């Protein structure tokens, strides 16, 4: 299991609890675990993302097997609850 950092931008209508559930469920569905979550709140974006000028930002630290990362990225791309995300290896 590798450790990853992720910054996720959700639509502004989503609250902290909903954001936790949508991202954490995708990680757990692929056999990973969440280590830490930091909610940064609602922020104005530098440019519109999917026609939204603001978003709810949260940072996650999680563990996941490297072979499951492609599937997680695919699910994140398909999710309508996530405007944008980045994932980096710790």
C-alpha positions as CSV (number, residue, x, y, z in Angstrom):
1,X,0.0,0.0,0.0
2,X,1.3,3.4,-1.0
3,X,0.4,6.7,0.7
4,X,-1.2,9.5,-1.4
5,X,-2.2,13.1,-0.9
6,X,-5.3,14.4,-2.7
7,X,-6.9,17.8,-3.1
8,X,-10.5,17.5,-4.2
9,X,-12.9,20.3,-5.3
10,X,-16.6,19.6,-4.9
11,X,-19.6,21.7,-6.1
12,X,-20.4,24.6,-3.7
13,X,-23.7,23.1,-2.8
14,X,-22.1,20.0,-1.1
15,X,-21.4,20.2,2.6
16,X,-18.4,18.6,4.4
17,X,-20.2,15.4,5.4
18,X,-21.4,14.7,1.8
19,X,-17.9,15.4,0.4
20,X,-16.4,13.0,2.9
21,X,-18.8,10.3,2.0
22,X,-18.4,10.6,-1.8
23,X,-14.6,10.5,-1.9
24,X,-14.1,8.1,1.0
25,X,-16.6,5.6,-0.5
26,X,-14.6,5.6,-3.8
27,X,-11.3,5.0,-1.9
28,X,-12.8,2.2,0.3
29,X,-14.5,0.6,-2.7
30,X,-11.0,0.1,-4.2
31,X,-9.6,-1.4,-1.0
32,X,-7.9,1.7,0.4
33,X,-8.2,3.6,3.6
34,X,-8.4,7.3,4.6
35,X,-5.7,8.4,7.0
36,X,-6.6,12.1,7.4
37,X,-9.1,14.6,6.0
38,X,-8.8,18.4,6.1
39,X,-11.7,20.5,5.0
40,X,-10.8,24.0,3.7
41,X,-14.3,25.2,3.1
42,X,-15.9,27.0,0.3
43,X,-13.5,28.9,-2.0
44,X,-13.7,31.0,-5.1
45,X,-11.9,29.4,-8.0
46,X,-9.3,31.2,-10.2
47,X,-11.3,30.1,-13.3
48,X,-14.6,28.4,-13.9
49,X,-14.5,24.6,-13.6
50,X,-17.5,22.8,-15.1
51,X,-19.3,26.1,-15.2
52,X,-18.8,26.7,-11.4
53,X,-17.0,29.7,-10.1
54,X,-16.7,28.4,-6.5
55,X,-16.2,25.1,-4.9
56,X,-15.9,23.2,-1.6
57,X,-12.2,22.2,-1.1
58,X,-11.0,19.2,0.9
59,X,-7.6,17.6,1.3
60,X,-7.3,13.8,1.9
61,X,-4.4,11.6,2.9
62,X,-5.1,8.0,2.0
63,X,-3.5,4.6,1.4
64,X,-4.2,2.5,-1.7
65,X,-2.6,-0.3,-3.6
66,X,-0.8,1.1,-6.7
67,X,-2.6,-1.3,-9.0
68,X,-6.0,0.1,-7.9
69,X,-5.1,3.7,-8.7
70,X,-6.2,3.6,-12.4
71,X,-9.7,2.4,-11.3
72,X,-9.9,5.1,-8.6
73,X,-9.0,7.8,-11.2
74,X,-11.6,6.5,-13.6
75,X,-14.3,6.6,-10.9
76,X,-13.3,10.1,-9.9
77,X,-13.5,11.2,-13.5
78,X,-17.0,9.8,-13.8
79,X,-18.3,11.2,-10.5
80,X,-20.6,14.2,-10.8
81,X,-20.0,15.1,-7.2
82,X,-16.3,16.0,-7.9
83,X,-15.4,19.1,-10.0
84,X,-11.6,18.6,-10.0
85,X,-9.0,16.6,-8.2
86,X,-5.3,16.0,-7.9
87,X,-3.5,13.0,-6.5
88,X,0.2,12.8,-5.6
89,X,2.3,10.1,-4.1
90,X,3.8,11.0,-0.7
